[in-house]
């Protein structure tokens, strides 16, 4: 098998369609008409079986013979159920009625086989107009994102500048307040170590001595009050 291929169960049979003038006239549309007739015959069977054109392959064998291969689809009926429905006698009658032919025979009886399934085809390329529209949308979103980021960065920068100015003002105010407090405080007295303190206040002097003569004795007594000396009048001398 080639890379990507897989094995799958399928139902296969060959139909022989009676040759008539009408059949020869429809030779160019043979496969399309047969595919439609087979799908409808499965749908009207008992029980009905649903098959799709995507899981069906038709091969023209010549001489009014067609090989039909129906691959089991995921979520659809099993290949054995498709084979059992194709074996019913009413199936061939329904195919003949849909093709408007007198009779349809089995050239090969229905059987369940294993076939090689090719990988699914790649998705179709995106049209240029749609691709250009997608590019424009992506470019517009990119521009909006860039503008949004730029605005956010600008707002952040402004907020940081305002915060720095506020902090600088607070620092300057605190520094000025500290200077004012230092100027209003009185200077502390400084005493040089080892030097005795001196005072300019005059100590009270001892009271003057007063001579007194009492009973021929000369005594000295200390007076509490200071007496001023009296000058003798020169006229009295």
SULVEN-V984629 format. One record per residue. N is the residue number from 0. RES is the residue in one small letter. SS is DSSP state (H for helix, E for strand, L for the rest). OMEGA is omega in whole degrees, -180 to 180 (none if undefined). NEAR is the number of other ideal C-beta (glycine too) atoms within 10 Angstrom. Layout:
n:N res:RES ss:SS omega:OMEGA near:NEAR
n:N res:RES ss:SS omega:OMEGA near:NEAR
This chain:
n:0 res:x ss:L omega:177 near:9
n:1 res:x ss:L omega:178 near:7
n:2 res:x ss:L omega:180 near:5
n:3 res:x ss:L omega:179 near:9
n:4 res:x ss:L omega:-179 near:11
n:5 res:x ss:E omega:178 near:10
n:6 res:x ss:E omega:-179 near:10
n:7 res:x ss:E omega:177 near:16
n:8 res:x ss:E omega:-178 near:16
n:9 res:x ss:E omega:175 near:22
n:10 res:x ss:E omega:-175 near:30
n:11 res:x ss:E omega:176 near:22
n:12 res:x ss:E omega:179 near:21
n:13 res:x ss:E omega:180 near:17
n:14 res:x ss:E omega:173 near:24
n:15 res:x ss:E omega:-176 near:16
n:16 res:x ss:E omega:-178 near:24
n:17 res:x ss:L omega:-177 near:13
n:18 res:x ss:L omega:175 near:12
n:19 res:x ss:L omega:177 near:14
n:20 res:x ss:H omega:180 near:7
n:21 res:x ss:H omega:179 near:11
n:22 res:x ss:H omega:178 near:17
n:23 res:x ss:H omega:179 near:10
n:24 res:x ss:H omega:-180 near:9
n:25 res:x ss:L omega:-176 near:17
n:26 res:x ss:H omega:-179 near:10
n:27 res:x ss:H omega:-180 near:8
n:28 res:x ss:H omega:-173 near:10
n:29 res:x ss:H omega:-173 near:17
n:30 res:x ss:H omega:179 near:13
n:31 res:x ss:H omega:-179 near:12
n:32 res:x ss:H omega:-180 near:17
n:33 res:x ss:H omega:179 near:22
n:34 res:x ss:H omega:178 near:17
n:35 res:x ss:H omega:-179 near:14
n:36 res:x ss:H omega:-179 near:21
n:37 res:x ss:H omega:-180 near:25
n:38 res:x ss:H omega:-179 near:18
n:39 res:x ss:H omega:179 near:14
n:40 res:x ss:H omega:176 near:25
n:41 res:x ss:H omega:-178 near:24
n:42 res:x ss:H omega:-179 near:13
n:43 res:x ss:L omega:180 near:14
n:44 res:x ss:L omega:180 near:16
n:45 res:x ss:L omega:0 near:9
n:46 res:x ss:L omega:180 near:8
n:47 res:x ss:L omega:179 near:10
n:48 res:x ss:L omega:-178 near:23
n:49 res:x ss:L omega:173 near:11
n:50 res:x ss:L omega:-178 near:24
n:51 res:x ss:L omega:179 near:10
n:52 res:x ss:H omega:-179 near:12
n:53 res:x ss:H omega:-179 near:9
n:54 res:x ss:H omega:-177 near:18
n:55 res:x ss:E omega:176 near:20
n:56 res:x ss:E omega:179 near:15
n:57 res:x ss:E omega:-179 near:18
n:58 res:x ss:E omega:180 near:12
n:59 res:x ss:E omega:180 near:13
n:60 res:x ss:E omega:-178 near:14
n:61 res:x ss:E omega:-179 near:6
n:62 res:x ss:L omega:176 near:9
n:63 res:x ss:L omega:178 near:20
n:64 res:x ss:E omega:-177 near:15
n:65 res:x ss:E omega:175 near:21
n:66 res:x ss:E omega:-179 near:15
n:67 res:x ss:E omega:177 near:21
n:68 res:x ss:E omega:-179 near:16
n:69 res:x ss:E omega:-179 near:27
n:70 res:x ss:E omega:178 near:19
n:71 res:x ss:L omega:-179 near:21
n:72 res:x ss:L omega:178 near:17
n:73 res:x ss:L omega:-178 near:6
n:74 res:x ss:L omega:180 near:5
n:75 res:x ss:L omega:180 near:16
n:76 res:x ss:L omega:179 near:19
n:77 res:x ss:L omega:180 near:14
n:78 res:x ss:H omega:179 near:22
n:79 res:x ss:H omega:178 near:12
n:80 res:x ss:H omega:178 near:16
n:81 res:x ss:H omega:179 near:28
n:82 res:x ss:H omega:180 near:21
n:83 res:x ss:H omega:178 near:17
n:84 res:x ss:H omega:180 near:22
n:85 res:x ss:H omega:180 near:26
n:86 res:x ss:L omega:180 near:15
n:87 res:x ss:L omega:-179 near:15
n:88 res:x ss:H omega:-178 near:7
n:89 res:x ss:H omega:-180 near:12
n:90 res:x ss:H omega:180 near:22
n:91 res:x ss:H omega:179 near:17
n:92 res:x ss:H omega:179 near:13
n:93 res:x ss:H omega:179 near:20
n:94 res:x ss:H omega:179 near:22
n:95 res:x ss:H omega:180 near:19
n:96 res:x ss:H omega:-180 near:14
n:97 res:x ss:H omega:-180 near:18
n:98 res:x ss:H omega:-178 near:22
n:99 res:x ss:L omega:177 near:12
n:100 res:x ss:L omega:-178 near:19
n:101 res:x ss:L omega:-172 near:12
n:102 res:x ss:L omega:174 near:12
n:103 res:x ss:E omega:-178 near:24
n:104 res:x ss:E omega:172 near:13
n:105 res:x ss:E omega:170 near:14
n:106 res:x ss:E omega:172 near:16
n:107 res:x ss:E omega:-177 near:14
n:108 res:x ss:E omega:178 near:11
n:109 res:x ss:E omega:179 near:19
n:110 res:x ss:E omega:177 near:13
n:111 res:x ss:E omega:-176 near:16
n:112 res:x ss:E omega:175 near:12
n:113 res:x ss:E omega:-176 near:10
n:114 res:x ss:E omega:176 near:17
n:115 res:x ss:E omega:-177 near:11
n:116 res:x ss:E omega:178 near:17
n:117 res:x ss:L omega:178 near:10
n:118 res:x ss:L omega:180 near:10
n:119 res:x ss:L omega:180 near:8
n:120 res:x ss:L omega:179 near:6
n:121 res:x ss:L omega:179 near:6
n:122 res:x ss:L omega:180 near:6
n:123 res:x ss:L omega:180 near:6
n:124 res:x ss:L omega:180 near:8
n:125 res:x ss:L omega:177 near:11
n:126 res:x ss:L omega:-178 near:9
n:127 res:x ss:H omega:-180 near:8
n:128 res:x ss:H omega:179 near:8
n:129 res:x ss:H omega:178 near:10
n:130 res:x ss:H omega:178 near:11
n:131 res:x ss:H omega:178 near:11
n:132 res:x ss:H omega:178 near:12
n:133 res:x ss:H omega:179 near:11
n:134 res:x ss:H omega:179 near:10
n:135 res:x ss:H omega:179 near:10
n:136 res:x ss:H omega:179 near:10
n:137 res:x ss:H omega:178 near:10
n:138 res:x ss:H omega:178 near:10
n:139 res:x ss:H omega:178 near:10
n:140 res:x ss:H omega:179 near:10
n:141 res:x ss:H omega:179 near:10
n:142 res:x ss:H omega:178 near:10
n:143 res:x ss:H omega:180 near:10
n:144 res:x ss:H omega:-180 near:10
n:145 res:x ss:H omega:179 near:10
n:146 res:x ss:H omega:179 near:10
n:147 res:x ss:H omega:179 near:10
n:148 res:x ss:H omega:179 near:10
n:149 res:x ss:H omega:179 near:10
n:150 res:x ss:H omega:180 near:10
n:151 res:x ss:H omega:179 near:10
n:152 res:x ss:H omega:179 near:10
n:153 res:x ss:H omega:179 near:10
n:154 res:x ss:H omega:179 near:10
n:155 res:x ss:H omega:179 near:10
n:156 res:x ss:H omega:179 near:10
n:157 res:x ss:H omega:180 near:10
n:158 res:x ss:H omega:178 near:10
n:159 res:x ss:H omega:179 near:10
n:160 res:x ss:H omega:179 near:10
n:161 res:x ss:H omega:178 near:10
n:162 res:x ss:H omega:179 near:10
n:163 res:x ss:H omega:178 near:10
n:164 res:x ss:H omega:180 near:10
n:165 res:x ss:H omega:179 near:10
n:166 res:x ss:H omega:179 near:10
n:167 res:x ss:H omega:179 near:10
n:168 res:x ss:H omega:179 near:10
n:169 res:x ss:H omega:179 near:10
n:170 res:x ss:H omega:179 near:10
n:171 res:x ss:H omega:179 near:10
n:172 res:x ss:H omega:179 near:10
n:173 res:x ss:H omega:179 near:9
n:174 res:x ss:H omega:178 near:9
n:175 res:x ss:H omega:179 near:10
n:176 res:x ss:H omega:178 near:10
n:177 res:x ss:H omega:177 near:9
n:178 res:x ss:H omega:180 near:8
n:179 res:x ss:H omega:179 near:8
n:180 res:x ss:H omega:-179 near:9
n:181 res:x ss:H omega:-179 near:8
n:182 res:x ss:H omega:-178 near:6
n:183 res:x ss:H omega:-179 near:6
n:184 res:x ss:L omega:178 near:7
n:185 res:x ss:L omega:180 near:5
n:186 res:x ss:L omega:-180 near:5
n:187 res:x ss:L omega:-180 near:5
n:188 res:x ss:L omega:180 near:5
n:189 res:x ss:L omega:180 near:5
n:190 res:x ss:L omega:180 near:7
n:191 res:x ss:L omega:-177 near:6
n:192 res:x ss:L omega:175 near:4
n:193 res:x ss:L omega:-178 near:5
n:194 res:x ss:L omega:179 near:7
n:195 res:x ss:L omega:179 near:4
n:196 res:x ss:L omega:-179 near:6
n:197 res:x ss:L omega:180 near:5
n:198 res:x ss:L omega:-179 near:6
n:199 res:x ss:L omega:-179 near:4
n:200 res:x ss:L omega:-179 near:5
n:201 res:x ss:L omega:178 near:6
n:202 res:x ss:L omega:180 near:6
n:203 res:x ss:L omega:-179 near:6
n:204 res:x ss:L omega:-180 near:7
n:205 res:x ss:L omega:180 near:7
n:206 res:x ss:L omega:-179 near:13
n:207 res:x ss:L omega:179 near:11
n:208 res:x ss:E omega:-180 near:9
n:209 res:x ss:E omega:178 near:12
n:210 res:x ss:E omega:176 near:8
n:211 res:x ss:E omega:178 near:10
n:212 res:x ss:E omega:-180 near:8
n:213 res:x ss:E omega:178 near:8
n:214 res:x ss:L omega:174 near:5
n:215 res:x ss:L omega:178 near:5
n:216 res:x ss:E omega:178 near:7
n:217 res:x ss:E omega:179 near:8
n:218 res:x ss:E omega:179 near:10
n:219 res:x ss:E omega:176 near:8
n:220 res:x ss:E omega:-176 near:10
n:221 res:x ss:E omega:-179 near:9
n:222 res:x ss:L omega:180 near:11
n:223 res:x ss:L omega:-179 near:5
n:224 res:x ss:L omega:-180 near:7
n:225 res:x ss:L omega:180 near:8
n:226 res:x ss:L omega:177 near:9
n:227 res:x ss:L omega:179 near:5
n:228 res:x ss:L omega:180 near:5
n:229 res:x ss:L omega:179 near:6
n:230 res:x ss:L omega:179 near:6
n:231 res:x ss:L omega:180 near:7
n:232 res:x ss:L omega:-180 near:7
n:233 res:x ss:L omega:179 near:6
n:234 res:x ss:L omega:-180 near:5
n:235 res:x ss:L omega:179 near:5
n:236 res:x ss:L omega:none near:5
